[in-house]
Every structure is written in structure tokens, then in C-alpha cells.
Amino acid sequence: MPLAKALELAQEYDLDLVEVAATARPPVCKLMDYGKFKYESAMKAREARKNQAHTVIKEMKLRPKIDPHDYDTKKGHVVRFLKQGDKVKITIMFRGREQSRPELGFRLLQRLADDVQDLGFVESSPKQDGRNMIMVLGPHKKKTEAMAEARALADARKAERQGRTPGSDAADDVAIDDDAAEDVATEDAAAEVTEAQDAPAEAPAPEADAPVEQPAASQGA
């Protein structure tokens, strides 16, 4: 098709004439809405970046004679990392005479692996590396699955904060009506008390004069 005819068609249908295969002979062009095409391409790239998973190796350092409370804290971090789909590198640091007892570190690593076996597995067995002993734990869940679950949980919490249950609106309306009725009744009672206090006191009615008794006439009069 001649170029002039293609440009005429693009103008007639209010579209753009886009070259899609410049190296072809003759070149291949396409009629499209180029602005819409760029927007859809950007949205697809954004979704691909959102679902892209990067493998991250976290590290947690322990001592052979770690305190039970500190061990629970460190284990909690390891559990969180595994739930997020990350690998965890556990390092046991030996100092001084502790280097002569590597079995302490080995037992500690085995204990930690047993505590988190529901979330991860031993990807690299414990091995001595100078003054340190290293073990790597891998998660059972893939990074993409963990990200999807975390995103779904965040959306559910957001919907729970913003949304309301179907019957809650009606219940709130009834409660509001009851409160309004109580407020109106209280205002009416207060108004009646105020009117009663402001009204002038009525003068007491004069008492009727008591009849004056006439002295009885003497019989001899």
C-alpha cells in the first residue's frame, strides 16, 4: 500500500500509523492508538516488576552459649525471614576456648533447624569456617508465593479497616436514632425546668377573714 494511502486511512479512522517492522521489505506498519499502546505496555511492565522475586539471603549470628531469651528472639527473626520466602544464613561465632568445642555450635544449629522445620529446610549442612560455623536454611515457600500471600493479607486488612459489615450500618442508624431521641427528651426536660424557674412566683391568695363571733346577749337584758 502506498504511504499516502496508509496516512489517509490513519487520518480517516483517527489512529496512528506505526512502523512495526522497519527491516522488512517493504516495511510493515500498523494502524493503532499509540497512546493507548504505550499505557498498556507500561502497565504490563509494572505488573511484571511487582511480581518479580529477588532471592535474598538473610544472616543471623549466634553464640554457642546463647541465653534462652536471646535464642527465642533470634529464632523469631529466622521464622519471619523464612515466611517471607528468604534464605537464612546462620553463623555461630566461637571465641577463645569455645573454638575447642565445635559440638556446641553443631547442636545449636541442629536445634534451630528442628524448631523451624515446618517453614524451612537445611540447604547447606553445618560446616566449620575458621572461627565460625555456618548453616544455610531454605524456605519451603517460593518468594513469589510469599509475596502474593503478604499482598493478599495486606489487602484484607485494608478492606477490614475501610469496610463495614452489612448489618452494622442499620445497627448504627438505630443507635443514632435512640441517642437523638434521648437528647431531645433531655433538652425538653431542661427547657421545662428553666421555664419553671423563670416564671414569676404567684402571690398567695388572701385568706378569708374569719367571722367575728358576736357576744351572746345576756338573758336579763
C-alpha positions as CSV (number, residue, x, y, z in Angstrom):
1,M,0.0,0.0,0.0
2,P,1.4,3.4,-0.8
3,L,2.4,5.6,2.2
4,A,0.0,8.3,1.2
5,K,-2.9,5.8,1.2
6,A,-1.9,4.5,4.6
7,L,-1.7,8.0,6.1
8,E,-5.1,8.7,4.7
9,L,-6.6,5.7,6.3
10,A,-5.0,6.6,9.7
11,Q,-6.5,10.1,9.5
12,E,-9.9,8.7,8.5
13,Y,-10.1,6.4,11.5
14,D,-8.3,8.8,13.9
15,L,-5.5,6.4,14.5
16,D,-1.7,6.4,14.3
17,L,0.4,4.8,11.6
18,V,3.2,2.9,13.5
19,E,6.1,1.1,11.8
20,V,6.4,-2.3,13.5
21,A,9.0,-4.0,11.2
22,A,11.4,-1.4,9.8
23,T,13.8,-4.1,8.4
24,A,11.2,-5.8,6.3
25,R,11.0,-5.2,2.6
26,P,8.6,-3.4,2.2
27,P,8.4,-2.1,5.8
28,V,5.4,-3.2,7.8
29,C,3.2,-0.6,9.5
30,K,0.1,-0.9,11.7
31,L,-2.8,1.3,12.5
32,M,-3.2,1.7,16.2
33,D,-3.8,4.1,19.1
34,Y,-0.2,4.7,20.0
35,G,-1.0,6.4,23.3
36,K,-3.2,3.5,24.5
37,F,-0.4,1.1,23.4
38,K,2.2,2.9,25.4
39,Y,-0.1,3.0,28.5
40,E,-0.8,-0.8,28.3
41,S,2.8,-1.6,27.8
42,A,3.8,0.5,30.9
43,M,1.1,-1.3,33.0
44,K,2.3,-4.7,31.9
45,A,5.9,-3.8,32.8
46,R,4.7,-2.5,36.2
47,E,2.9,-5.8,36.9
48,A,6.0,-7.8,35.9
49,R,8.2,-5.8,38.3
50,K,5.7,-6.2,41.1
51,N,5.6,-10.0,40.7
52,Q,9.4,-10.2,40.2
53,A,11.1,-12.0,43.0
54,H,14.7,-11.4,44.1
55,T,16.5,-14.1,46.1
56,V,17.8,-12.5,49.3
57,I,20.0,-14.3,51.8
58,K,19.5,-13.0,55.4
59,E,22.1,-13.6,58.0
60,M,21.6,-14.4,61.7
61,K,24.6,-14.6,64.1
62,L,24.5,-16.6,67.3
63,R,26.9,-17.5,70.1
64,P,27.4,-21.1,71.3
65,K,26.3,-20.2,74.9
66,I,23.4,-18.0,73.9
67,D,20.8,-17.1,76.5
68,P,17.4,-18.8,76.1
69,H,15.6,-15.5,75.7
70,D,18.0,-14.3,73.1
71,Y,17.7,-17.6,71.3
72,D,13.9,-17.2,71.1
73,T,14.3,-13.7,69.7
74,K,16.8,-14.8,67.1
75,K,14.6,-17.8,66.2
76,G,11.7,-15.4,65.7
77,H,13.7,-13.4,63.2
78,V,14.6,-16.6,61.3
79,V,10.9,-17.6,61.2
80,R,10.0,-14.2,59.8
81,F,12.6,-14.4,57.1
82,L,11.5,-17.9,56.1
83,K,7.9,-16.8,55.9
84,Q,8.9,-14.0,53.6
85,G,10.5,-16.6,51.3
86,D,14.1,-15.7,52.0
87,K,17.1,-17.9,52.7
88,V,18.8,-17.5,56.1
89,K,22.5,-18.0,56.8
90,I,23.1,-19.0,60.4
91,T,26.5,-18.2,61.7
92,I,27.8,-19.5,65.1
93,M,30.7,-17.3,66.3
94,F,33.3,-19.0,68.5
95,R,35.6,-17.0,70.8
96,G,38.6,-18.1,72.9
97,R,38.3,-21.6,74.3
98,E,34.9,-22.1,72.6
99,Q,36.8,-23.0,69.5
100,S,37.9,-26.2,71.1
101,R,34.2,-27.3,71.4
102,P,32.6,-27.1,68.0
103,E,30.0,-29.6,69.1
104,L,28.2,-26.8,71.0
105,G,27.6,-24.9,67.8
106,F,26.6,-28.0,65.9
107,R,24.0,-28.9,68.5
108,L,22.7,-25.3,68.5
109,L,22.3,-25.3,64.7
110,Q,20.5,-28.7,64.8
111,R,18.2,-27.4,67.4
112,L,17.3,-24.3,65.3
113,A,16.8,-26.4,62.2
114,D,14.4,-28.7,64.1
115,D,12.5,-25.7,65.5
116,V,11.8,-24.2,62.1
117,Q,11.4,-27.4,60.1
118,D,7.8,-26.5,59.2
119,L,8.9,-23.4,57.4
120,G,12.3,-24.3,56.0
121,F,14.9,-27.0,55.4
122,V,18.6,-27.3,55.7
123,E,20.0,-26.3,52.4
124,S,23.6,-26.3,53.5
125,S,24.7,-28.5,56.3
126,P,26.8,-27.0,59.2
127,K,30.4,-26.7,58.4
128,Q,33.4,-25.0,60.1
129,D,34.7,-21.8,58.5
130,G,37.6,-20.6,60.6
131,R,36.2,-19.3,63.9
132,N,32.7,-19.6,62.7
133,M,30.3,-22.5,61.9
134,I,27.8,-21.8,59.1
135,M,24.5,-23.4,58.1
136,V,22.0,-22.2,55.4
137,L,18.3,-22.6,55.7
138,G,16.0,-22.5,52.7
139,P,12.2,-21.8,52.8
140,H,9.6,-24.3,51.7
141,K,7.6,-21.5,50.0
142,K,8.9,-19.7,47.0
143,K,9.4,-16.0,47.1
144,T,6.6,-15.2,44.7
145,E,4.1,-17.3,46.8
146,A,5.2,-15.5,50.0
147,M,4.8,-12.1,48.3
148,A,1.4,-13.0,47.0
149,E,0.2,-14.1,50.4
150,A,1.6,-11.0,52.1
151,R,-0.1,-8.8,49.5
152,A,-3.4,-10.6,50.0
153,L,-3.1,-10.3,53.7
154,A,-2.4,-6.5,53.4
155,D,-5.4,-6.0,51.1
156,A,-7.6,-7.9,53.5
157,R,-6.5,-5.8,56.5
158,K,-7.0,-2.6,54.4
159,A,-10.5,-3.7,53.4
160,E,-11.3,-4.6,57.0
161,R,-10.2,-1.1,58.2
162,Q,-12.1,0.7,55.5
163,G,-15.1,-1.6,55.0
164,R,-18.1,-2.3,57.2
165,T,-20.2,-5.4,57.8
166,P,-23.6,-5.4,56.0
167,G,-25.7,-5.1,59.2
168,S,-23.5,-2.6,61.0
169,D,-24.9,0.5,59.2
170,A,-28.5,-0.3,60.2
171,A,-27.5,-1.0,63.8
172,D,-25.6,2.2,63.9
173,D,-28.6,4.1,62.5
174,V,-30.8,2.7,65.2
175,A,-28.3,3.6,67.9
176,I,-28.0,7.1,66.5
177,D,-31.8,7.5,66.5
178,D,-32.0,6.3,70.1
179,D,-29.3,8.7,71.1
180,A,-31.0,11.6,69.3
181,A,-34.4,10.8,71.0
182,E,-32.7,10.7,74.4
183,D,-31.0,14.1,73.6
184,V,-34.4,15.6,72.6
185,A,-36.1,14.3,75.7
186,T,-33.3,15.7,77.9
187,E,-33.5,19.1,76.2
188,D,-37.3,19.3,76.6
189,A,-36.9,18.4,80.3
190,A,-34.3,21.1,80.8
191,A,-36.4,23.6,79.0
192,E,-39.4,22.8,81.3
193,V,-37.2,23.3,84.4
194,T,-35.8,26.6,83.0
195,E,-39.4,27.9,82.3
196,A,-40.5,26.9,85.8
197,Q,-37.5,28.7,87.4
198,D,-38.0,31.9,85.3
199,A,-41.8,32.2,85.8
200,P,-42.7,34.8,88.4
201,A,-44.0,33.5,91.7
202,E,-47.7,33.9,92.2
203,A,-48.8,35.9,95.2
204,P,-50.6,33.7,97.7
205,A,-54.4,34.2,97.7
206,P,-55.6,36.4,100.6
207,E,-57.2,34.3,103.3
208,A,-60.9,34.9,104.1
209,D,-61.5,36.9,107.2
210,A,-62.7,34.6,109.9
211,P,-66.3,35.5,111.0
212,V,-66.3,37.6,114.2
213,E,-68.4,35.9,116.9
214,Q,-70.9,38.3,118.5
215,P,-71.2,38.0,122.2
216,A,-74.3,36.3,123.3
217,A,-76.9,38.6,124.8
218,S,-77.5,38.2,128.4
219,Q,-80.8,36.7,129.4
220,G,-81.6,39.6,131.7
221,A,-81.3,42.2,129.0
